[in-house]
Amino acid sequence: MVFILGVNFPERNLVKKSLESFFGVGPQHSSRLMSRFYIHPTAKVGELANKQVLELTAALSEMKIENDLRRQVLDDIKRLRDTGTYRGRRHALGLPVRGQNTRNQIKTAIKLNRVERRL
């Protein structure tokens, strides 16, 4: 088991998929991190040297991921609601925010907008 940013990953997992398991780190960010520390795209977590694990952990701790990013998203939505913007009202009602039609998509839109918005 290898610890990256306090999370335990099995040694057989790919490094790319392990990095993408963090909220806020997608395919592009994980590829950039791996190329920055000279890690092969098909490398497994068990193959990493201790130095590489420490460098990855340091780089991830500098980024805004997990709870910090979630808090920022909720604060942004709360700010939109407080200022009374159109987007804020749509968030509050659980309707599509980015211009989609609502004819038969209201259920889908509510599923997509599952973040706690009625604070």
Rosetta blueprint (number, residue, H / E / L):
1 M L
2 V E
3 F E
4 I E
5 L L
6 G L
7 V E
8 N E
9 F E
10 P L
11 E L
12 R L
13 N L
14 L E
15 V H
16 K H
17 K H
18 S H
19 L H
20 E H
21 S L
22 F L
23 F L
24 G L
25 V L
26 G L
27 P H
28 Q H
29 H H
30 S H
31 S H
32 R H
33 L H
34 M H
35 S H
36 R H
37 F L
38 Y L
39 I L
40 H L
41 P L
42 T L
43 A L
44 K E
45 V H
46 G H
47 E H
48 L L
49 A L
50 N H
51 K H
52 Q H
53 V H
54 L H
55 E H
56 L H
57 T H
58 A H
59 A H
60 L H
61 S H
62 E H
63 M L
64 K L
65 I L
66 E L
67 N H
68 D H
69 L H
70 R H
71 R H
72 Q H
73 V H
74 L H
75 D H
76 D H
77 I H
78 K H
79 R H
80 L H
81 R H
82 D H
83 T H
84 G L
85 T L
86 Y H
87 R H
88 G H
89 R H
90 R H
91 H H
92 A H
93 L H
94 G L
95 L L
96 P L
97 V L
98 R L
99 G L
100 Q L
101 N L
102 T L
103 R L
104 N L
105 Q L
106 I H
107 K H
108 T H
109 A H
110 I H
111 K H
112 L H
113 N L
114 R L
115 V L
116 E L
117 R L
118 R L
119 L L
